[in-house]
Amino acid sequence: MDPSPSAAAFARQLGLSFPLLGDWPNYEASRAYGTYDEEKKIAARRTFLIDSDGVVRHIVDDPRDFERHSRETLEVLGKLQRL
């Protein structure tokens, strides 16, 4: 749900070679992926790994374990890159 500049800065800080989506202020992606709660005005903490063809390859859905999102996503990304 972060603005694009914040997502880009975070990606640079981590040295990522792929973009992160900024979804503020309209939350279109959050709504499209079914993570936005209209009543609470927040999105569920989910990480989607989407390939260059737009196919969702993996989803991490864990609201509490923040480190799991990066750890698991990078692990799956590594496995996909070796295919």
MIKELUM-178133 format. One record per residue: chain; residue number from 1; x, y, z of N, C-alpha, C in turn. Coordinates in steps of 0.1 Angstrom, whole numbers, padded with zeros to 4 digits. Example, Ala and Ser with C-alpha at 12.3 -4.5 7.8 and 13.67 -1.06 7.14 Angstrom:
BEGIN
+-------+-----+-------+-------+-------+-------+-------+-------+-------+-------+-------+
: kette :  nr :    nu :    nv :    nw :   cau :   cav :   caw :    cu :    cv :    cw :
+-------+-----+-------+-------+-------+-------+-------+-------+-------+-------+-------+
:     A :   1 :  0132 : -0057 :  0078 :  0123 : -0045 :  0078 :  0132 : -0033 :  0078 :
:     A :   2 :  0128 : -0022 :  0071 :  0137 : -0011 :  0071 :  0129 :  0000 :  0079 :
+-------+-----+-------+-------+-------+-------+-------+-------+-------+-------+-------+
END
This chain:
BEGIN
+-------+-----+-------+-------+-------+-------+-------+-------+-------+-------+-------+
: kette :  nr :    nu :    nv :    nw :   cau :   cav :   caw :    cu :    cv :    cw :
+-------+-----+-------+-------+-------+-------+-------+-------+-------+-------+-------+
:     A :   1 :  0008 : -0012 :  0000 :  0000 :  0000 :  0000 :  0008 :  0013 :  0000 :
:     A :   2 :  0021 :  0011 :  0000 :  0030 :  0023 :  0001 :  0030 :  0030 : -0013 :
:     A :   3 :  0034 :  0043 : -0012 :  0035 :  0050 : -0025 :  0047 :  0045 : -0033 :
:     A :   4 :  0047 :  0046 : -0046 :  0057 :  0041 : -0055 :  0071 :  0046 : -0050 :
:     A :   5 :  0074 :  0058 : -0047 :  0087 :  0062 : -0043 :  0092 :  0055 : -0030 :
:     A :   6 :  0083 :  0052 : -0021 :  0087 :  0045 : -0009 :  0091 :  0030 : -0013 :
:     A :   7 :  0083 :  0024 : -0021 :  0085 :  0010 : -0025 :  0099 :  0010 : -0033 :
:     A :   8 :  0101 :  0020 : -0041 :  0114 :  0020 : -0049 :  0126 :  0022 : -0040 :
:     A :   9 :  0125 :  0030 : -0030 :  0135 :  0033 : -0020 :  0138 :  0020 : -0012 :
:     A :  10 :  0128 :  0013 : -0009 :  0129 :  0000 : -0001 :  0136 : -0010 : -0010 :
:     A :  11 :  0133 : -0011 : -0023 :  0139 : -0020 : -0032 :  0154 : -0017 : -0034 :
:     A :  12 :  0157 : -0004 : -0035 :  0171 :  0000 : -0036 :  0179 : -0004 : -0023 :
:     A :  13 :  0173 : -0001 : -0012 :  0179 : -0004 :  0001 :  0183 : -0019 :  0002 :
:     A :  14 :  0174 : -0027 : -0003 :  0176 : -0042 : -0002 :  0185 : -0047 : -0014 :
:     A :  15 :  0187 : -0038 : -0024 :  0195 : -0042 : -0035 :  0187 : -0052 : -0045 :
:     A :  16 :  0174 : -0050 : -0045 :  0166 : -0059 : -0053 :  0168 : -0055 : -0068 :
:     A :  17 :  0167 : -0065 : -0076 :  0169 : -0063 : -0091 :  0155 : -0064 : -0098 :
:     A :  18 :  0144 : -0063 : -0090 :  0131 : -0063 : -0096 :  0123 : -0052 : -0088 :
:     A :  19 :  0112 : -0047 : -0095 :  0105 : -0036 : -0089 :  0095 : -0041 : -0078 :
:     A :  20 :  0092 : -0032 : -0069 :  0081 : -0035 : -0059 :  0070 : -0025 : -0063 :
:     A :  21 :  0058 : -0030 : -0061 :  0046 : -0022 : -0065 :  0042 : -0012 : -0054 :
:     A :  22 :  0041 :  0001 : -0058 :  0035 :  0011 : -0049 :  0020 :  0012 : -0052 :
:     A :  23 :  0011 :  0011 : -0042 : -0003 :  0011 : -0045 : -0011 :  0022 : -0040 :
:     A :  24 : -0004 :  0032 : -0035 : -0011 :  0044 : -0029 : -0013 :  0054 : -0040 :
:     A :  25 : -0024 :  0062 : -0041 : -0034 :  0064 : -0031 : -0047 :  0056 : -0034 :
:     A :  26 : -0048 :  0049 : -0045 : -0061 :  0043 : -0049 : -0062 :  0029 : -0045 :
:     A :  27 : -0051 :  0022 : -0042 : -0052 :  0008 : -0038 : -0058 : -0001 : -0048 :
:     A :  28 : -0056 :  0002 : -0060 : -0061 : -0007 : -0071 : -0056 : -0021 : -0071 :
:     A :  29 : -0043 : -0023 : -0069 : -0038 : -0036 : -0069 : -0043 : -0044 : -0056 :
:     A :  30 : -0043 : -0037 : -0045 : -0048 : -0044 : -0033 : -0062 : -0048 : -0035 :
:     A :  31 : -0070 : -0040 : -0041 : -0084 : -0044 : -0044 : -0084 : -0056 : -0054 :
:     A :  32 : -0076 : -0055 : -0065 : -0076 : -0065 : -0075 : -0072 : -0079 : -0070 :
:     A :  33 : -0063 : -0079 : -0061 : -0058 : -0091 : -0055 : -0065 : -0096 : -0043 :
:     A :  34 : -0076 : -0088 : -0039 : -0084 : -0093 : -0028 : -0078 : -0091 : -0014 :
:     A :  35 : -0069 : -0082 : -0013 : -0063 : -0080 :  0000 : -0068 : -0067 :  0008 :
:     A :  36 : -0075 : -0059 :  0001 : -0079 : -0046 :  0007 : -0092 : -0048 :  0015 :
:     A :  37 : -0092 : -0043 :  0027 : -0104 : -0044 :  0036 : -0110 : -0030 :  0035 :
:     A :  38 : -0121 : -0029 :  0028 : -0128 : -0016 :  0026 : -0132 : -0010 :  0040 :
:     A :  39 : -0137 : -0018 :  0049 : -0141 : -0013 :  0062 : -0130 : -0007 :  0070 :
:     A :  40 : -0119 : -0014 :  0071 : -0107 : -0010 :  0079 : -0098 : -0001 :  0072 :
:     A :  41 : -0099 :  0000 :  0058 : -0091 :  0008 :  0050 : -0076 :  0004 :  0051 :
:     A :  42 : -0074 : -0009 :  0051 : -0060 : -0014 :  0051 : -0060 : -0027 :  0042 :
:     A :  43 : -0048 : -0031 :  0039 : -0046 : -0043 :  0031 : -0040 : -0054 :  0040 :
:     A :  44 : -0044 : -0066 :  0037 : -0038 : -0077 :  0045 : -0023 : -0078 :  0040 :
:     A :  45 : -0015 : -0083 :  0049 :  0000 : -0084 :  0046 :  0001 : -0097 :  0038 :
:     A :  46 :  0003 : -0095 :  0025 :  0005 : -0107 :  0016 :  0016 : -0102 :  0006 :
:     A :  47 :  0024 : -0112 :  0003 :  0035 : -0110 : -0007 :  0032 : -0119 : -0019 :
:     A :  48 :  0031 : -0113 : -0031 :  0028 : -0120 : -0043 :  0041 : -0120 : -0051 :
:     A :  49 :  0045 : -0132 : -0056 :  0057 : -0133 : -0065 :  0051 : -0135 : -0079 :
:     A :  50 :  0053 : -0125 : -0087 :  0047 : -0125 : -0101 :  0058 : -0126 : -0111 :
:     A :  51 :  0057 : -0135 : -0120 :  0067 : -0136 : -0130 :  0066 : -0126 : -0141 :
:     A :  52 :  0075 : -0126 : -0151 :  0075 : -0116 : -0161 :  0063 : -0117 : -0171 :
:     A :  53 :  0056 : -0128 : -0170 :  0044 : -0130 : -0179 :  0031 : -0127 : -0171 :
:     A :  54 :  0033 : -0122 : -0159 :  0022 : -0118 : -0151 :  0015 : -0129 : -0143 :
:     A :  55 :  0021 : -0140 : -0142 :  0016 : -0152 : -0135 :  0020 : -0152 : -0121 :
:     A :  56 :  0010 : -0153 : -0112 :  0014 : -0153 : -0098 :  0020 : -0167 : -0095 :
:     A :  57 :  0032 : -0167 : -0091 :  0039 : -0180 : -0088 :  0039 : -0184 : -0074 :
:     A :  58 :  0037 : -0174 : -0064 :  0037 : -0178 : -0050 :  0031 : -0167 : -0042 :
:     A :  59 :  0024 : -0170 : -0032 :  0018 : -0160 : -0022 :  0022 : -0164 : -0008 :
:     A :  60 :  0027 : -0154 : -0001 :  0030 : -0155 :  0013 :  0019 : -0147 :  0020 :
:     A :  61 :  0011 : -0154 :  0029 :  0000 : -0148 :  0036 :  0002 : -0150 :  0051 :
:     A :  62 :  0009 : -0141 :  0057 :  0012 : -0142 :  0071 :  0013 : -0128 :  0077 :
:     A :  63 :  0002 : -0124 :  0085 :  0002 : -0111 :  0090 :  0012 : -0108 :  0101 :
:     A :  64 :  0018 : -0118 :  0107 :  0026 : -0116 :  0119 :  0041 : -0117 :  0117 :
:     A :  65 :  0045 : -0127 :  0108 :  0059 : -0130 :  0106 :  0064 : -0122 :  0094 :
:     A :  66 :  0069 : -0110 :  0097 :  0073 : -0101 :  0086 :  0085 : -0107 :  0078 :
:     A :  67 :  0094 : -0113 :  0085 :  0106 : -0118 :  0079 :  0103 : -0130 :  0070 :
:     A :  68 :  0093 : -0137 :  0073 :  0089 : -0149 :  0065 :  0086 : -0144 :  0050 :
:     A :  69 :  0080 : -0133 :  0049 :  0077 : -0128 :  0035 :  0090 : -0127 :  0026 :
:     A :  70 :  0100 : -0120 :  0031 :  0112 : -0119 :  0023 :  0119 : -0133 :  0022 :
:     A :  71 :  0121 : -0140 :  0033 :  0128 : -0152 :  0033 :  0122 : -0162 :  0023 :
:     A :  72 :  0109 : -0164 :  0025 :  0102 : -0174 :  0016 :  0101 : -0170 :  0002 :
:     A :  73 :  0099 : -0157 : -0001 :  0098 : -0152 : -0014 :  0111 : -0154 : -0022 :
:     A :  74 :  0122 : -0150 : -0015 :  0135 : -0151 : -0021 :  0139 : -0166 : -0023 :
:     A :  75 :  0135 : -0175 : -0014 :  0137 : -0189 : -0016 :  0130 : -0194 : -0028 :
:     A :  76 :  0117 : -0191 : -0030 :  0110 : -0195 : -0041 :  0115 : -0189 : -0054 :
:     A :  77 :  0119 : -0176 : -0054 :  0124 : -0170 : -0065 :  0137 : -0177 : -0070 :
:     A :  78 :  0146 : -0181 : -0061 :  0158 : -0188 : -0064 :  0155 : -0201 : -0071 :
:     A :  79 :  0145 : -0208 : -0066 :  0141 : -0221 : -0072 :  0135 : -0219 : -0086 :
:     A :  80 :  0127 : -0209 : -0088 :  0122 : -0206 : -0101 :  0133 : -0202 : -0111 :
:     A :  81 :  0143 : -0195 : -0106 :  0154 : -0191 : -0115 :  0162 : -0202 : -0120 :
:     A :  82 :  0162 : -0213 : -0112 :  0170 : -0225 : -0115 :  0163 : -0234 : -0125 :
:     A :  83 :  0150 : -0232 : -0127 :  0142 : -0240 : -0136 :  0146 : -0238 : -0151 :
+-------+-----+-------+-------+-------+-------+-------+-------+-------+-------+-------+
END
